[in-house]
Amino acid sequence: TISAFIKSCRGSDPDAAMYWLAKMLAGGEDPRFIARRLVILASEDVGLADPQALPLTVAAHHACDFIGLPEAELTLAHATLYIATAPKSNSATLALGEAHRVLKEQPVQPVPPPLRDKSGAASKQAGHGKGYKYSHDYPENISGQDYLAKPLKLYTPKTAGWEAKIADRLARWQELKAQMKHRKGGER
């Protein structure tokens, strides 16, 4: 039943999700177990398409702990309907998987010297932190700093819900970075 519940939420079918929720509650399922599954769905399946899903489901889990049944049924219904009707994106799941794959298949990248902690005499003497660009000193907080020794593309935003705005923002930042590199190259 939990599998049907999860797949109904993921598939954006609030009616089926409510049916499976009611069946689990009638059968005596622990409401905290259901709430934990909703928290997982919030990150795994809704993700950045609706970033409010995670705090809402965490609050629902917390509410189940302190109010208990039967009132917690309403909290679970609220969270279930929110998840089932939210736009969906698994981009965080995909990005994390890609990062794990890269770490497994490629040499581990060293931390670039400008990003290393410069506290302590030995770190300062080694040049740690030298060349770091403080993002807040630049337009839109984009310094053009490289944060990896070898650039990687791990995250690809989807176009559902709030994540469409993230995609637009990242595209804008790429433009800013390209302009900075172009200006820097032209100054030589």
Salt bridges, closest charged atoms under 4 A:
ASP30 OD2 - ARG32 NH2 3.13
ASP45 OD1 - ARG10 NE 2.79
ASP65 OD1 - ARG32 NE 3.98
GLU98 OE2 - ARG101 NH2 2.49
GLU105 OE1 - ARG101 NH1 2.52
GLU140 OE2 - ARG172 NH2 2.79
ASP146 OD1 - LYS181 NZ 3.55
GLU175 OE1 - ARG172 NH1 3.79
